[in-house]
Amino acid sequence: MKKINLVYGTVNGEAEFVTREVAEQLSADGVEHRLVEQDELAGWVPPQDELLVVICSSTGYGDLPDEIYPWFLELQESAYLPDLEYGLIGLGDSSYEIFNGAIVQFEELFAGFGASAIKPTLKLDASINYAPEKDAKEWMSSILS
Ligand SMILES: Cc1cc2nc3c(=O)[nH]c(=O)nc-3n(C[C@H](O)[C@H](O)[C@H](O)COP(=O)(O)O)c2cc1C
């Protein structure tokens, strides 16, 4: 199993909580990983020989949270990662018009590089998924098995 890099984007802390729960599970399972903190994102390019997992909520009108947006733009403007393997978990709410718009933007970004999704994006819906950390951990387990 490749090392897993976890990146989160959050407004009110839910995606961060989910990410920290996933990281705890990886620690318990003995899987090598790094939780890239928000203040470490500037200039950080995901290594292509490691797996990247982005866990990101949506805000505004299908927008990215402010703190992860500069990193998204950096990748969009200057990265080319055709050999990257990645997985995406979106936290959204289907009562909003652009459901999980932020994680869809990541899907489009990575697809544009020709990078490979390890599994279809998990799009969580706050109207249905009352324990997103549980769903995220199940999704992560299915990657590991
Ligand atoms: C002001 C606001 C705007 C939101 N806009 C969207 C949106 O456009 N699309 C969506 O799917 N969810 C939207 N949501 C729902 C959040 O993404 C969802 O509640 C998520 O779990 C919040 O996670 P966070 O605390 O990590 O930011 C919005 C929530 C708020 C409070």
The ligand as an SDF file (V2000), in Angstrom:
LIG
                    3D

 31 33  0  0  0  0  0  0  0  0999 V2000
  -23.2560   28.9340    3.9330 C   0  0  0  0  0  0  0  0  0  0  0  0
  -23.2600   27.5040    3.4760 C   0  0  0  0  0  0  0  0  0  0  0  0
  -23.1880   27.2310    2.1120 C   0  0  0  0  0  0  0  0  0  0  0  0
  -23.1970   25.8990    1.6510 C   0  0  0  0  0  0  0  0  0  0  0  0
  -23.1690   25.6640    0.2870 N   0  0  0  0  0  0  0  0  0  0  0  0
  -23.2250   24.3720   -0.1570 C   0  0  0  0  0  0  0  0  0  0  0  0
  -23.2420   24.0980   -1.5590 C   0  0  0  0  0  0  0  0  0  0  0  0
  -23.2200   24.9860   -2.4080 O   0  0  0  0  0  0  0  0  0  0  0  0
  -23.3170   22.8080   -1.9430 N   0  0  0  0  0  0  0  0  0  0  0  0
  -23.3770   21.7620   -1.0510 C   0  0  0  0  0  0  0  0  0  0  0  0
  -23.4600   20.6170   -1.4580 O   0  0  0  0  0  0  0  0  0  0  0  0
  -23.3610   22.0130    0.2920 N   0  0  0  0  0  0  0  0  0  0  0  0
  -23.2740   23.2650    0.7570 C   0  0  0  0  0  0  0  0  0  0  0  0
  -23.2640   23.5210    2.1150 N   0  0  0  0  0  0  0  0  0  0  0  0
  -23.3220   22.3880    3.0500 C   0  0  0  0  0  0  0  0  0  0  0  0
  -21.9490   22.0540    3.6660 C   0  0  0  0  0  0  0  0  0  0  0  0
  -20.9940   21.7470    2.6670 O   0  0  0  0  0  0  0  0  0  0  0  0
  -22.1070   20.8460    4.6080 C   0  0  0  0  0  0  0  0  0  0  0  0
  -22.9600   21.1980    5.6670 O   0  0  0  0  0  0  0  0  0  0  0  0
  -20.7780   20.3540    5.1530 C   0  0  0  0  0  0  0  0  0  0  0  0
  -20.9960   19.2010    5.9380 O   0  0  0  0  0  0  0  0  0  0  0  0
  -20.0540   21.4100    5.9720 C   0  0  0  0  0  0  0  0  0  0  0  0
  -18.7650   20.9190    6.3160 O   0  0  0  0  0  0  0  0  0  0  0  0
  -17.6450   21.8670    6.9630 P   0  0  0  0  0  0  0  0  0  0  0  0
  -18.0500   22.1490    8.3750 O   0  0  0  0  0  0  0  0  0  0  0  0
  -16.4000   21.0420    6.9090 O   0  0  0  0  0  0  0  0  0  0  0  0
  -17.5070   23.0890    6.1300 O   0  0  0  0  0  0  0  0  0  0  0  0
  -23.2540   24.8280    2.5770 C   0  0  0  0  0  0  0  0  0  0  0  0
  -23.3160   25.1330    3.9550 C   0  0  0  0  0  0  0  0  0  0  0  0
  -23.3300   26.4450    4.4060 C   0  0  0  0  0  0  0  0  0  0  0  0
  -23.4210   26.7180    5.8940 C   0  0  0  0  0  0  0  0  0  0  0  0
  1  2  1  0
  2  3  1  0
  2 30  2  0
  3  4  2  0
  4  5  1  0
  4 28  1  0
  5  6  2  0
  6  7  1  0
  6 13  1  0
  7  8  2  0
  7  9  1  0
  9 10  1  0
 10 11  2  0
 10 12  1  0
 12 13  2  0
 13 14  1  0
 14 15  1  0
 14 28  1  0
 15 16  1  0
 16 17  1  0
 16 18  1  0
 18 19  1  0
 18 20  1  0
 20 21  1  0
 20 22  1  0
 22 23  1  0
 23 24  1  0
 24 25  2  0
 24 26  1  0
 24 27  1  0
 28 29  2  0
 29 30  1  0
 30 31  1  0
M  END
$$$$
